[in-house]
């Protein structure tokens, strides 16, 4: 606009001056014309014109003399205006000011970009690195003109071709120069690791290189006298007609002859011409403008004749674009980039980007009637308008046995980066930011690193197993696949320590034989391959979330993975299929490339349009077009097996914003899908509720999920996940059908029952593993139904399939007593609250299908039915100091709660398939199982929300918190003074003994005289057996209780002693033992006397009592109250004398502790007195009967 105004002003001034000159000339009667400065007179002297208008291509003088004698040819360094009459300096072209009248010096100009090193093709600019790189990047070829010889460094040797290779490669027996000049004029043949040499030129040679189509000997002898022999083609190959060559199936009928005999293009169907062209009879394609032009262009002449002369297009044609005459009449035609609809009445745009995705190297944008190609950041669009080329030279990092090479992919420069390692390089990657290479050696337990300038190196981490590694350059982490432990691990990249305790297990469940790992940090995704019986490729977020199988067919042994981030594809090498496969990052569009050049592909890498691979059989590193497999080239050929490959370039590890930079994780921050930051913890720690801090799990609340072979630990987070949340997995040694668990936090002892074996195992949770600590229970031909651990005394409360009632076992397993038996059916769940001394359990009465929930003291007394409308209750939990009970009813699919007195019932409905339930920090958590396992939570006890969903088989869960295992009871100190079992109840404790012992002095236990010496009773039934019958591997008791054994600390068999209720005795027991008062007190509940009948012991009950052990009160008897009082008084007198003696002895013993100790005062007399106060029990479901051996109460 400014230039336009200036021109107008200049024209006005010119006209004004011209008028003045004309007037002056007229006044002087044609006086010779004198022009002012900046003007030139016309030849006819009629006027003056500005010098800027001279030779501008337009006549400004009346006689046109201002355009005479103009230069037609410009000299070097000048630019000629389009009208051909003016030359300007080239530096004035595209300077923003038009020197040419036709403005041709400012046409097709572009803004000079930073990094522009060479201008060509008028409006094209390329980086300096493109100049003299061997590729013609300018259409005019100016970038490769006047190129001198390449300069090599002092550590390199120049090949005759100008290529630079390491000095160490000179005369090493390997052809490293393209022209083989590095092996010329050598003093003596170098040593060869192979058994073969070239006969004349003495280079080292492999058998696989003979007659492979490439000249490896300078004398050419390796390719002489070669004969074509029949070959066996692969599953994804096509044999040529000669049977001596195989090609990929995709090469068949692609318009290019790939078989040496051309048979791949024989018999191909005719190809239809694009809609904007005319198809001749012999299938040639021709421009429609050549139709009916009087010239025969088709071989068969089908473009002429017919109605060409008679049928013409008219203005009334309804064609959307063009109408053309043809030999068969007029026809509507759509132009290039359009396709006809309704015979060309409508022309629709063709989306070339969809129809032909291979058109553009990187990105394609559809336009009306055409398309445009563009490139990723850092790439330049080539003159063909389709291809992209990266700025700066990329290099190939390649390991060949115990050496690492750096190969220039443009200059073909070759250097040895590392050769001091003893073991082969299995996997490697690099970090562009720190300019480091990381690698794994065969049979090594560490990851090492080396700076790219070779000035520093070190060990990154020790004490690990690794098969493949990958660098996350966005969040700054290093990942590795561990096939031994079947884990994917990660650790911070910017760290100095080499401790293994810092790393995090990203995935550790349901992994096969891991082989390779690849990352796409720009999107927070990782990929890994598994080989073995079930070969597959999986993907997940880099935090382990959203895991799924990507490819499970069309592969057998995927040994290497790499990601094409530009085209969003994953590539792999398949060693058994002998091919290179690829799929999009969602697992679709699987393509397999099986070539003659891939007999044993190992590692694979992709860069721009090429795929690179190493072949361990041919000892080569090769490349080809990543889609077609064409443009094949061998890059490196040396004896020895090449393994890992990585393309190095700054733009491969493209910089994106790191979301972890602002996350402030205490330990490790990783990426999840969608480039989100997630905090992770080492195995010995768990993530706090803040989602940032890792702490020891026993100091916070967490959940344990039990599967048949493992325990998974995590904390609740309010998230909807598709896989496990942040967690730690512990494999259960020697367990394959785990059913229940419990945990004591203060020493991290885990109790687990195994459904496959009648055993309860003990484990210590130590760091990342479970350390076996032995077995507590091992039943004979029986299995545990449920159990719960008293974390104060470490007593275990349990029930089994065959043994009666609810039982309790001491921590060492040496003493077991039946706690509750009467009126008890199947007990499926137990809940304890040790500080309050209360317990609850489910009781499925045999007569019906309804299961009732009962609560009692932990000594078995004070039983109460709190709920009787359950079907299949499980996961019982006591809260609020033992005053509220929660449970999951799997039969009704509800989670219920009620106060222990039976009031305030609430429930929350769940999905069908309810399995288990837990309560953590007042949040309800439960699992359901149908096709998959879902974990739910509710923080309001009204509505359920999905937490996560997995395919894992979860059989149980429990919540733990330090605050929940906090407190004490009267058993806390010195086992409450009890010699065997201390059982708490509100305000006191009860001492119990095993069934072959009896309680003495309220606390001590002594052998029971019911069976003669060297014998013991069975749990149920009237049988005493010799000691050698116990734990001998043969069940002699009808209930098999003689074989319920455990292993003690010396690994000897020890009896498991369930406390017997009313065991019968054989007739070899002395009658005087039966008649003793102690027998009546112990076995007849002080309500009768012992007697024998036919060798079997039984109770003879006092009036007012009945039942096998005189445990039931008779109703309706008129003498009941009187007899009750008399019998109670007599029994009290008998027992009182014993108790007084006990009290006196205990006083003498505990006199120094009198200030701290509460004397035991409660006796059977007190119980008898209470019985006298109430003649009959109320029908409230409570059992208030006590015996001397049951009670030893401490009062505050």
HELIX and SHEET records of a PDB file:
HELIX    1   1 UNK A    2  UNK A   27  1                                  26    
HELIX    2   2 UNK A   51  UNK A   53  5                                   3    
HELIX    3   3 UNK A   65  UNK A   67  5                                   3    
HELIX    4   4 UNK A   90  UNK A   92  5                                   3    
HELIX    5   5 UNK A  104  UNK A  106  5                                   3    
HELIX    6   6 UNK A  128  UNK A  130  5                                   3    
HELIX    7   7 UNK A  142  UNK A  144  5                                   3    
HELIX    8   8 UNK A  167  UNK A  169  5                                   3    
HELIX    9   9 UNK A  181  UNK A  183  5                                   3    
HELIX   10  10 UNK A  207  UNK A  209  5                                   3    
HELIX   11  11 UNK A  221  UNK A  223  5                                   3    
HELIX   12  12 UNK A  249  UNK A  251  5                                   3    
HELIX   13  13 UNK A  263  UNK A  265  5                                   3    
HELIX   14  14 UNK A  288  UNK A  290  5                                   3    
HELIX   15  15 UNK A  352  UNK A  355  1                                   4    
HELIX   16  16 UNK A  357  UNK A  359  5                                   3    
HELIX   17  17 UNK A  500  UNK A  502  5                                   3    
HELIX   18  18 UNK A  659  UNK A  662  5                                   4    
HELIX   19  19 UNK A  697  UNK A  699  5                                   3    
HELIX   20  20 UNK A  974  UNK A  977  5                                   4    
HELIX   21  21 UNK A 1027  UNK A 1029  5                                   3    
HELIX   22  22 UNK A 1041  UNK A 1043  5                                   3    
HELIX   23  23 UNK A 1071  UNK A 1074  1                                   4    
HELIX   24  24 UNK A 1077  UNK A 1083  1                                   7    
HELIX   25  25 UNK A 1120  UNK A 1149  1                                  30    
HELIX   26  26 UNK A 1151  UNK A 1153  5                                   3    
HELIX   27  27 UNK A 1164  UNK A 1173  1                                  10    
HELIX   28  28 UNK A 1188  UNK A 1190  5                                   3    
SHEET    1   A 2 UNK A  39  UNK A  41  0                                        
SHEET    2   A 2 UNK A  48  UNK A  50 -1                                        
SHEET    1   B 2 UNK A  78  UNK A  80  0                                        
SHEET    2   B 2 UNK A  87  UNK A  89 -1                                        
SHEET    1   C 2 UNK A 116  UNK A 120  0                                        
SHEET    2   C 2 UNK A 124  UNK A 127 -1                                        
SHEET    1   D 2 UNK A 156  UNK A 158  0                                        
SHEET    2   D 2 UNK A 164  UNK A 166 -1                                        
SHEET    1   E 2 UNK A 196  UNK A 197  0                                        
SHEET    2   E 2 UNK A 204  UNK A 205 -1                                        
SHEET    1   F 2 UNK A 237  UNK A 239  0                                        
SHEET    2   F 2 UNK A 246  UNK A 248 -1                                        
SHEET    1   G 2 UNK A 277  UNK A 279  0                                        
SHEET    2   G 2 UNK A 285  UNK A 287 -1                                        
SHEET    1   H 2 UNK A 322  UNK A 326  0                                        
SHEET    2   H 2 UNK A 329  UNK A 333 -1                                        
SHEET    1   I 2 UNK A 338  UNK A 341  0                                        
SHEET    2   I 2 UNK A 346  UNK A 349 -1                                        
SHEET    1   J 2 UNK A 363  UNK A 367  0                                        
SHEET    2   J 2 UNK A 370  UNK A 374 -1                                        
SHEET    1   K 2 UNK A 379  UNK A 381  0                                        
SHEET    2   K 2 UNK A 388  UNK A 390 -1                                        
SHEET    1   L 4 UNK A 414  UNK A 418  0                                        
SHEET    2   L 4 UNK A 403  UNK A 408 -1                                        
SHEET    3   L 4 UNK A 395  UNK A 400 -1                                        
SHEET    4   L 4 UNK A 642  UNK A 648 -1                                        
SHEET    1   M 4 UNK A 425  UNK A 431  0                                        
SHEET    2   M 4 UNK A 436  UNK A 441 -1                                        
SHEET    3   M 4 UNK A 446  UNK A 451 -1                                        
SHEET    4   M 4 UNK A 457  UNK A 462 -1                                        
SHEET    1   N 4 UNK A 468  UNK A 472  0                                        
SHEET    2   N 4 UNK A 477  UNK A 482 -1                                        
SHEET    3   N 4 UNK A 487  UNK A 492 -1                                        
SHEET    4   N 4 UNK A 504  UNK A 507 -1                                        
SHEET    1   O 4 UNK A 513  UNK A 520  0                                        
SHEET    2   O 4 UNK A 525  UNK A 531 -1                                        
SHEET    3   O 4 UNK A 536  UNK A 541 -1                                        
SHEET    4   O 4 UNK A 548  UNK A 551 -1                                        
SHEET    1   P 4 UNK A 558  UNK A 564  0                                        
SHEET    2   P 4 UNK A 569  UNK A 574 -1                                        
SHEET    3   P 4 UNK A 579  UNK A 584 -1                                        
SHEET    4   P 4 UNK A 591  UNK A 593 -1                                        
SHEET    1   Q 4 UNK A 601  UNK A 607  0                                        
SHEET    2   Q 4 UNK A 610  UNK A 615 -1                                        
SHEET    3   Q 4 UNK A 620  UNK A 625 -1                                        
SHEET    4   Q 4 UNK A 633  UNK A 637 -1                                        
SHEET    1   R 2 UNK A 668  UNK A 672  0                                        
SHEET    2   R 2 UNK A 676  UNK A 680 -1                                        
SHEET    1   S 2 UNK A 685  UNK A 687  0                                        
SHEET    2   S 2 UNK A 694  UNK A 696 -1                                        
SHEET    1   T 4 UNK A 727  UNK A 731  0                                        
SHEET    2   T 4 UNK A 710  UNK A 714 -1                                        
SHEET    3   T 4 UNK A 702  UNK A 707 -1                                        
SHEET    4   T 4 UNK A 954  UNK A 960 -1                                        
SHEET    1   U 4 UNK A 738  UNK A 744  0                                        
SHEET    2   U 4 UNK A 749  UNK A 754 -1                                        
SHEET    3   U 4 UNK A 759  UNK A 766 -1                                        
SHEET    4   U 4 UNK A 769  UNK A 778 -1                                        
SHEET    1   V 4 UNK A 784  UNK A 789  0                                        
SHEET    2   V 4 UNK A 796  UNK A 800 -1                                        
SHEET    3   V 4 UNK A 806  UNK A 809 -1                                        
SHEET    4   V 4 UNK A 816  UNK A 820 -1                                        
SHEET    1   W 4 UNK A 830  UNK A 833  0                                        
SHEET    2   W 4 UNK A 838  UNK A 844 -1                                        
SHEET    3   W 4 UNK A 851  UNK A 857 -1                                        
SHEET    4   W 4 UNK A 864  UNK A 870 -1                                        
SHEET    1   X 4 UNK A 873  UNK A 879  0                                        
SHEET    2   X 4 UNK A 884  UNK A 889 -1                                        
SHEET    3   X 4 UNK A 894  UNK A 899 -1                                        
SHEET    4   X 4 UNK A 906  UNK A 909 -1                                        
SHEET    1   Y 4 UNK A 914  UNK A 920  0                                        
SHEET    2   Y 4 UNK A 923  UNK A 929 -1                                        
SHEET    3   Y 4 UNK A 933  UNK A 938 -1                                        
SHEET    4   Y 4 UNK A 945  UNK A 950 -1                                        
SHEET    1   Z 2 UNK A 981  UNK A 985  0                                        
SHEET    2   Z 2 UNK A 988  UNK A 992 -1                                        
SHEET    1  BA 2 UNK A 997  UNK A1000  0                                        
SHEET    2  BA 2 UNK A1004  UNK A1007 -1                                        
SHEET    1  BB 2 UNK A1015  UNK A1017  0                                        
SHEET    2  BB 2 UNK A1024  UNK A1026 -1                                        
SHEET    1  BC 2 UNK A1045  UNK A1047  0                                        
SHEET    2  BC 2 UNK A1053  UNK A1055 -1                                        
SHEET    1  BD 2 UNK A1088  UNK A1093  0                                        
SHEET    2  BD 2 UNK A1096  UNK A1101 -1                                        
SHEET    1  BE 2 UNK A1105  UNK A1106  0                                        
SHEET    2  BE 2 UNK A1112  UNK A1113 -1                                        
END                                                                             
